[in-house]
Amino acid sequence: MNFYSTYIGLTPSVGHLPVRRWPATLLSLWAGVNCVSTDNPDASGEESDTERGQSGAGSCHGERRVEVYPGKEAVVAFDPELTFECVEGCTWCCHHGVMLYEQDLLELAGVAPLSEATTQFRGTDFVPKEEKDHDHTGPDGQACYFLQEDGLCALHDEHDWKPARCSVFPLSVAVEDGDIHVSVRDSAHEHCEGLNVTDRRVVDHLDAFLPELLWNLDDPETRREL
C-alpha cells in the first residue's frame, strides 16, 4: 500500500478579478458574490499538475479582503451566505492522508506515537491513510489513520485538536501576489454534507477554518507529487 498517494491538498482556484478591501464590520452587508473553486482531485484525493492546469482560474464573480486575525487578511472568493457545520456520519474529509506542518508535528507528538501515526516522504511528514475495517472510508476502503469506527477523529474527539490542513476543509487555500486566497473546494459540493445545512456562515468564522500559522508559512498552499 502506498501511504503517500493522498494528502489534503490546498488548491489554488480563484479568479483574477480586482480585489476590494471590506472591513470585517461590513461583512453582514456583503452580498451577490458567487465564486466556486475548480479543484479536480482524482480518485485518490490528490490532484495532478495536468488537472490543475485544466481547472483554470475558477468561476468567480467577486472577491473581498477580510481580516481573519489582527493584521492578517485573506481574500475570500465564495458566496458570503455559504454556511457549514460538520454533519454526523459524514467523513469525506477524513478519506485522505494529512500533510503536517512543523507545528502540527510538534503538537501531534504530545498526543500520539509518531512512529505509528506518521510517515515521511521527501522530508515532509504525513499522517497516512490506511485500510479500515469499518464503513467510514473512501471507495478504496481507506481513511485517515486517526478515523475511528464511530466516524469520529481520535485527535479531535479525545484532544480537541486537529492538524492545520484538516481545519481548512471544506475550503481551499491559494497564494496570489503574497495574499492568501480562500475558495470552496469544488469536490466539497459533491461530497461534503455539511454545506448549507446550518445558519453558521463560513465568512463569519474564518478563524475556525484558517489556522493563524498559515500566515507564517513560506508556502501555505504547498503541493507535492507523491
Residue, then its C-alpha position, 0 to 999 in steps of 0.5 A: m500500500n502506498f501511504y503517500s498517494t493522498y494528502i489534503g491538498l490546498t488548491p489554488s482556484v480563484g479568479h483574477l478579478p480586482v480585489r476590494r478591501w471590506p472591513a470585517t464590520l461590513l461583512s453582514l452587508w456583503a452580498g451577490v458574490n458567487c465564486v466556486s473553486t475548480d479543484n479536480p482531485d482524482a480518485s485518490g484525493e490528490e490532484s495532478d499538475t495536468e488537472r490543475g492546469q485544466s481547472g483554470a482560474g475558477s468561476c468567480h464573480g467577486e472577491r473581498r479582503v477580510e481580516v481573519y486575525p489582527g493584521k492578517e487578511a485573506v481574500v475570500a472568493f465564495d458566496p458570503e451566505l455559504t454556511f457549514e457545520c460538520v454533519e454526523g456520519c459524514t467523513w469525506c474529509c477524513h478519506h485522505g492522508v494529512m500533510l503536517y506542518e512543523q507545528d502540527l508535528l510538534e503538537l501531534a507528538g504530545v498526543a500520539p506515537l509518531s512512529e505509528a501515526t506518521t510517515q515521511f516522504r521527501g522530508t515532509d511528514f504525513v499522517p497516512k491513510e490506511e485500510k479500515d475495517h469499518d464503513h467510514t472510508g473512501p471507495d478504496g476502503q481507506a481513511c485517515y489513520f486517526l478515523q475511528e469506527d464511530g466516524l469520529c477523529a481520535l485527535h479531535d474527539e479525545h484532544d480537541w485538536k486537529p492538524a492545520r490542513c484538516s481545519v481548512f476543509p471544506l475550503s481551499v487555500a491559494v497564494e496570489d501576489g503574497d495574499i492568501h486566497v480562500s475558495v470552496r473546494d469544488s469536490a466539497h459540493e459533491h461530497c461534503e454534507g455539511l454545506n448549507v445545512t446550518d445558519r453558521r456562515v463560513v465568512d463569519h468564522l474564518d478563524a475556525f477554518l484558517p489556522e493563524l500559522l498559515w500566515n507564517l508559512d513560506d508556502p501555505e498552499t504547498r503541493r507535492e507529487l507523491 
